[in-house]
């Protein structure tokens, strides 16, 4: 399991499979992907369920599941600490989990959260407090090949122009995250 952290937010990822799957979950042409998000305390609720869906859609966009038809892959994300930007931390943990498990991926992806403060300034990787005070909070899942948006979620209100500015900032930030992925993989496999 890998545990990337964003500031003081930390999520542990564990990946299980490809395993044999029976019944309704079986897909004849590709692997069935399940994402389970476990909160730090208590049981998963409505928020976790909607995040699981977004995480699953993002992972499905890059996992080459055709290589493992009729199997199930389960990705479990355990929140260890949440000090803000949790969804983007989950996205990064999910990608590193897939990468670590050696699953075939068409590209990597990362999550970037932006908050628009009351004055319209963009804050990257906002803290919980900055999220609460923000006019809008946007999280983008960005792919590593074309920097295109795989999935996105918005809370609050912002103009189209502000959304485009947030996306541009997120795409710039994504380069740093992809470099971090590359460095951590290189460190892991270096012989020194």
N, C-alpha and C positions, 0 to 999 in steps of 0.2 A: 504493500500500500504506500501511496505517496501522499504527502501533506503540504501542498503549496500554501503559503500564507500571503495575504495582502495586508500589509500593516499589521494590525492586531486581529485580523480575521483569518481563521484557519479551518480548512476542510480536509478530511481524510478520505481518500478514494480507494475502494477495493473492487476488483473486477473478477467475476466468476463466469466460467464458460470458455469456449462454446460447449454447452452441455446438451444432452438429448432432451427433446421437448415432446410432450404428448398432448394430444387433444387440440382445443380451440386456439391455443397460442402458437401452434406450429404454422410456419409460413413455408409453402413449397418452393419458393424461389430465392429466399434469403434468410438470414438469421433474424430471429425476433429479439429486439433489444428492450430491456426493461431498466428503468432508472428509479432507484429508491433513495429518497432524500430523508435523512434522519436528523431531526432537530437536536440541539444540545441537550435539552431536557424535554420530557413528555413525549407524547405521540404525535406523528405527522398529522397536520390539519389541512385546511383548504389552501393555505398559502403554499405549503410544501407540495401539494398535489398539482397546483398550476405550474409551479417551478419544475417539477418532475417532467411535465409535458413539454415545456420549453427545452429542457435539457435533453430529453429524448429526441425531439425533432432536430436539434443541433447535431447530436451524435449521429443520428440516422443519415444526415446530409453528407457525412464524410466516411462512415464505416462501409467498407466494401463487403457487405453482408452476403453478397452472392457467392462468396467463397465458402460459406458455411450454411447452406440452406438446411431447413428443418432443425436448426439448433437454437438454443437460447443463450443470450449473453446478458448477465445481470451486473449493473454498475451500482454499487452502494456508496453513497456520499454521506459521511457523518460530520455534522457541524461540530467543531471543537470549541470555537469561539467566534462571536459575531460582533464586530465593532464597526460594521458598515460595509457596503459594497459586497454583500454576501453572494448575490447571484453571480456576479462576475468571478468571484473566487471559486464558486461551484463549477462554473464553466471551465476554468483553468484546471481545476482538480480533475474534472471529467476527461479533458483532453490528455492530461499527463497520465491518467489511469489507462486510457486506451493505448497510448503510446508505449507505456511501460509493459503492457500485456502483449505487445507485439502484434496487435490486430492490424490488418491491412487498411490503411486510410488513404483517401484520395487527396486529402490535405489536412493540415492541423487547423485548429481554431483557438481563439481566446475570447475571453469576456472582458469588456471594459464598461464601467459604470461612470456616468457623468451626471452631475447635479447642476441645475441652474439656480443660482442664489437669487434672492428677491430683486437684486439689481441687474440680473441677467448675465452675470459672470459665470463662466463654466468652471466647475470644480471636478477634477478627475479623481477617481477612487475616494468618494466622499465618506466621511465618518457617519455613524448613526445620527449624530446631532445635526450634521450638515444636511443629511437626507431629510430629517424632520423639518428643518427650516427652509428647505428648497421649495421653489415654485414648481419644479418638475425634476423627476429622476428618470434617466434613460439608461438602459443596459443593452449593449450590442454584442452579439456573437459574430466575430469577424474571421473569415477564412484566411489561410496563410498564402494562398497562391495569387489571388487577385484582390485581396483586401475587401472582398464583398461581404455584405451583411447576410448571415445565414438565418438568424432570428433576432428579434428586437422586442423590447417591452418598454412601455412608457407609463409613468405614474405622474399625475398632475397635468398641467397644461403648458404648451409652448407653441410658438409659431413654426411654420415650415422652415423658415430661415434659421431659427434657433436650433431646430432639429438637425439641419444640415451642418451647422457649425459644430454641434456636439459630435456628429458622426465623423467630421474631418479630424477633430481632436482625438476621437477614439481610434481612428485608423492610424494616426501618428503614434499613439500610445501602444498600439498593437505591435508595431515593429520592435519595441523594447521587450515586450513579452515573448515574442517569437525568438528573439535573440537569447533570452533567458532559458527558454526550452532547449535551444541548440546547445548552449553552454552546459546545462545540467545533464543532457544526454552525453555530451562529449566527456564530461568529468566522470560519468558513470562507467563509460566504456574505455576510458584511457588506461593504458597499462602501467603508468607511472605510479 
